[in-house]
Amino acid sequence: MAIVNVTDNSFQNEVETGGTVLVDFWAPWCGPCKMIAPVLEEINGEIGDNLKIAKVNVDENPESAQRFAVMSIPTLMLFKDGQVVDKIIGFQPKDNLMSTINKHL
């Protein structure tokens, strides 16, 4: 499954409708966000059948960022059946991300 770009308007439909979704709150000017993007592509290639990955540009979609109290980016939030079950703030190596994700798959 391809990584999905989500907006304030599409957030509920794309993220909160069920299944396991990893949401990346990011911005184009954020260095650590650029570092984590290829890691998310790798993860998507490996477990994209079991995990949906969604990206929210916080500059263009401030309502979603405010709603989930995103104070620093990148912030990754793991949703399971519409509820936040885990949160990772800042750049993390792939192994750390995978261990967090695998707890909820």
Secondary structure, DSSP 8 states (H G I E B T S, - for coil): ---EE--TTTHHHHHTTSSEEEEEEE-TT-HHHHHHHHHHHHHHHHHTTT-EEEEEETTT-HHHHHHTT--SSSEEEEEETTEEEEEEES---HHHHHHHHHTT-
